[in-house]
């Protein structure tokens, strides 16, 4: 099929993507679409879309205008200018002139629709916040309106990039902003999807930045992955043949593929299954939760002594962090601070002065040098700072912080500090 036929086909697809439900008769005999995309092939800024014409002929990479981009209402836009097509690396990229999912063209700009997406709403809030939320990061949204896998703080030299789910929840995987171009978070996303699907036997191995490690095994199949592009290569083999893969490195795998936590997890599931077969319900004593890199999960709760503690990647206890397993606080224990203070990577080192709580989490309120501010569960600032040495007010400005624990201060007289609450009063005081 020649390029003109291809562009004509994809032009028809682009033009009729939303309205048509059947393939045009003159295209019904075309079974090959040169330049059409497969899932995972679309470059940044484009999303994969199946059955562009309501049929199974072609799938492609499409892009729409993003939030705040200039636009013209569809009713005033000539039909022939509603799209454009460019060829890049053998792919036909379809660019629409109308606004993307979750957006409407209003007053010449792509603005939030009544039913928008969480990412687009967050981007709108970021751009319109007053006063500016300097501690927020600017969300990066995919063309379909969901969160991009990699998000970054805006400080290009000292900031951190991290992995998130499609709804913006932060998950395993982080790196310095200077290494952003190397991050895909593909492994971290896949691990999260499997966990959400209640998979108990996950053995994918993610790098610290959320990318795939070069050699992967899932169930009975092993394969090689390009860590930067997340593309498979070298074919697939059974677990028994995994050392024959081109990405196998005996220095990285001195023994079996499974790491200690994964081996313990597999053994514990076998024990639990055996107990259930004898009428004994599975106990939390027989569980070994692992992180996406195959190491031990930061928190560990024991039914034997009814305690939850923090542990390092090798499974050793960290410090004296402790929560009674029957207490409600056990559900929110993540030991992120304990882990960061125990590790030696660049990001962990940058958080060495952010204080830990008694349960190993980051202490929600951080104070130092006559200022206090809130941090999230990863130790990242989540509020503007307040000054605590104002004459006649002193530490009462802490009442402005949403993270201040109740009964820490007497915040009943709002007239003393309210004017210093640049972000307004926290909801628990309103």
N, C-alpha and C positions, 0 to 999 in steps of 0.2 A: 504494500500500500504506500503510495507516495506521500510526501509531506503535505501537499495541498489537500489531498483527501483526508489525511489525519487532522489537519487544522480545521477543515470544514466539518469533520465529524465532531471534534471537541468543541468547536464553536456552537454547533447545534446543541450539544450536551450542555454547555455552559448557559446558553440562552434559555433553554427549556427545563433546567434542573428542577425547578420547584413546581412548574405548572403541568408538565407532561407526565403521563402515567404509562404510555405505550411507546415502543420504538417506532420511528417513522418507517414506512414501507421501504423506502430506498436505502435504509440502513440495516434492514432486518437480515440481509444475507452477509453482512460483514461480521466475521468472527474473530478478527485480530485487530487490536488497537495499538499501533505503534505509538510510543510516548505515554501510554497510560501507566498509572502507578500501581504498585502493590503496597499493602499496608506496611508502614515503617520506612518507606522510601521518601516521603515528602520532606523537603528541606524546612529549616526554621521559618516560621511565619505562615506556613501552609498546613492545612489539615486534610487528612485522607477522607474521601467521600466515595461511598460505593453507589453503583447504579445511578449515575448522575442523571440519566434520562428516564428513570423508572424502569429500566430494563437491565439486563446483565451484560451488555456489550462492553462498557468501559467504566473504569473507576479512575479517579484522578486526584490531583492536588489542587485545592482551591484556597483562596485567601479573600477575606472581606476587609472593609475599612474598619479600623479600630476606634476606640473611645476618643472623642474630641476631634476626630479627623473631619475635614470638610466633606460635604456630601450634597447631593441633589435628590429631592424626593423622586421615587421611582416613576411616578406619574408624569414628571416633567423631563425625565431623562430619555433621550432617543434610544430606541431599542438596540441599535447597533453599537452604542457606546456603554452598554451595561456590563461589558466584560472586555478583557484583553487576554491574549495568550502569548506566552513566551516559551521558547524551548531552552532548557538548561540541563546539561548532562544527560541528554536523551529523554528527559521528562517534559511533558507539556504542562505548564503551570497556568492555571486559570485564575485571573484576578478580576473579582467583581468590583463594581464601583459603588455598590450599596453597602450599608452598614451590616456588621456581623451579628451573630446570635446574641440576644440580650440587649441590642441597641436599636434605636429608631433615629431617623434623620429628622432633627428638629432645629429650626432656625439656621439651617446650613451646616449643622454639626451633628456628628453621631453622638447621641445622648442615651442615657439609661432608659430602657423600656420599663413598663410597669412590672413585668416579670423578668428581672435581670438575673445574672449569675452572681454568686458570692465574690468571685474574683473581680468582676467588673465593678461591683458595688464598692469593694475595698479600694480599687484604683480610683474611683470617683471620690471616695472619702479622703484618700491620700492627697489628691490634687486640690481639693476644696477646703481642707482642714484649716480652721482659724481659731487660735494661733497654729502655725505649722507644727505638726507632730514630728519633731526632728528625730525621734527614736523609732519611727515607723520605717519600714522599707517599702519601696515602690513595687507593688505586685506586678508580676509579669503574667499576662493572661494568654492562653492559646487562642487560635482563631475560633474555637467553639465556645469560648467564654470561660473555660475551666482554668485552674491554676497550672502554669508550666511546672514541670518536675523540679527545676532548679530556680531558686529565688535567692536574691542577694541583698545584703545591706548596702546602702548607697555609698559608704566610704570605700572608694576604689582601691586604696592602698592598705588600709588596716581592717577593712570589713570582712565579713564571713559570708560565704554562700552555703546553702543548705538544701536538703531534699524535702519536698512536701507531697502530699497526696493531691488528687484532683480537686478536693474541696479546700485545700490550703493547710491541712493539718501537718505539722512538722514531723518528720520521721527520720530514721537512721540515715546518716550521710552528711558530711560537711567538709569544707576546705576553705583555704584563703581565697579572697576575691581575685587575687592575681592568677589563680589556677582555674578560674571560672570556665575558660574555654575547653578544659579537659573533662568537665563534669557532664554526665548524662542522667544520673540517678536512676537509670533503667533497672538495675538490680534491686535497689531499695524499693522502687515502685512495685516490681513484680513480687518481691517478698511480702510486701504489705497486702497485695491483692490475694496471694495465697493464704495469708493469715486471716484475712477477712472472710475467705471461703472456708475457714475452719480446717485447713490442712495442718496435720500434726507431724508430718514427716518431711518437712522442708529441709533440704540440704544445699540450697543455693549459697554461694559464698560471695558476699559483696566486699568491695574495697572500702576503706574508710570514707571515701568521697561519695559512696552510693553507687559507683559503677560496678559492673561485673568483674570478678577476677577472671583471668584468661581461661582457666579450666573449670568446668561446671559439671556436676552430676545431679540429676533429679530422678528419683525413683531408680529405675534400672538402666538409665541411659546417661552417657557422658558425652560431652562435646566441648569444642573450643569457641571462645567468644573474644572478639576485638573489644578491649576494655573501653576504648574511646568512642567507637561507633556503635557498639552493642550488636554488631553483625556476627553471625555464626560462620565458622569456616572449618575445613578439615573433616567434615562429615560427622556422623554420630556412631558411637560404639556402645557395647554393653559394659556394665561395671567391671566385669572380669577383664576387659581389654583396655581399661582407661589409661594404662601406662604407655600404650602405643599411640596416643594422640600427639600431634605435633606440638601442642602447648604444654605437654607434661614436663615438669622440671623436678627431678628427684630432690633437689635442695629445698624446694618449697613443700614437697610432700615426702617427708622421710619415711612415713609409714603408709597408712590407709588414707583414702580421700576424706573420710569423716574425721572431724576434730573431736576432742575429748568431750565437749558438751553434747555434741550430736550423738556420739557413741553412748553416752550416759542416757540421753533422751530415748534412744532406740531401745536400750536395755530396760529402762523404766517402763516403757509402754508394753513391752513383753511381760514384765512382772505384773503390771496392772491388768492386762488381758487374762493372765493366768488366775489372778485373784477373783476377777469377775466371774470366770468360769466355775469357780468354787463358791459363788454366792457372796463374795466379799466385794463391796463397792470400792471403786478406785479412790485412793487417798492422795492428798497433796504431798505426802511423803515420797510418792513415786512419780516425780515430775522433774524435768530438767529443762527449763526454758532457755533457749539460746538466742543470741543476737544475730542479725543478718550476716555477720562476718564469721559465724560459727563459734564464737566465743560465748562465755556464760553471760546471761542477762544480768543487769546490774543489781536487781533486787532478788532476794530469796527468802521465802517464808517457810518455816518449819512447823508442822503440826505437833512435833514432839515436845518442843519447849515453848510453843505458842509465841514465836517471835519472828519479826521480819528484819533482815539485815542487808547491808550493802556488801558487794563483792567485786573483785576485779575481774578482768577478762579470763583469768585462769581459774576462777572459782574460789579465790582466797578472800576471807573477810577483810573489809577496809575499815579501820578505825573502830569507834564505839557507837556508830550510828545504829539506832534501834527503835522499833515500833512494835507494840503488842499486836499480834496478828488478829486479835479479836476487835481491835479499835478501828474506828472508821478511817483514821489517818493512814492505815495500811493500804487502802485502795489508791491513795494519791502518792504513795512513796515511789520515787523514780531513781534516787541515788545519783542523779546527774552531776551534782556538785561534788559528791564524794569521788566519783569516777574522774572528773576533770582535775581535781586536786591530786589525784593519784597517778594520772598519766603525764606524759612529758612531750606531747606534740605541741606545735606552735599555738594552736587555738586554745588548748587547755592551759598553756602557760599564760596566755593573755587574760585568763579568767582567775588567776591565782589570788587576786585581791577581792574577789566577790565571795562574800561569806556564805558558808553552808548552814543549814538548819540542823536540828538534832536528829532528823530522820534521813539526812544525806541529800536532801533536795537543796536547791538554792533558796536562801532565806528571802521571802518575798520583798521585804523592805531592807534596803541597803543604806547605811549612813557613814559619812566620813567627811572631814574637812568642812564642817558646818553646813552640809547638804545631805538630804535624804531623797531617795527615789525608789521606784518599784522595778523589779526585774521579773521576767517570765521564768518558766521552768527550765530554760536553757541558759539562764544567767544573763540574758539580753535585756537592756533597759526597756521598760514598758510604760514609762511616764516621764514627764518633765521633772527636773529636780526642784525641790523647795529649799529655801534658805532657812536655817534653824537658829540663827543668831540675831534676828530682828529685835530691836529694843521694844520692850513691852509685849512682845508676842512669843519670842523664843521658840521652843520646840512645838508649840501649838500649830505651826504651819504643817506639821506632819499629818494633821487631821485632813489636809487636802488630798492625801494619798489614798488611792483606792485599795492599796494593799495593806494599810495599817490595820493590825489586828484589833478587834473590838476589846474595849476595856483596857487598852494600853495607855490611853490618855483620856482626860475629861474633855470631850469635844462639844459639850452642850451649848456653850456660849459662842455661837458662830460669828458674832459681831467682831470678835477679837482677831480672827484670822481669815474670814471668808474672802476679803479683797485680795488676798495673796494666792488664792486658788486659781491660777491661770487656766486650768482645764475644767473649772467648775467644781462644785462639791461632789464627792463620790456618792454613788446611788444610796449607800447605806445611811447617809446623813440627810438625804433629801426628803 
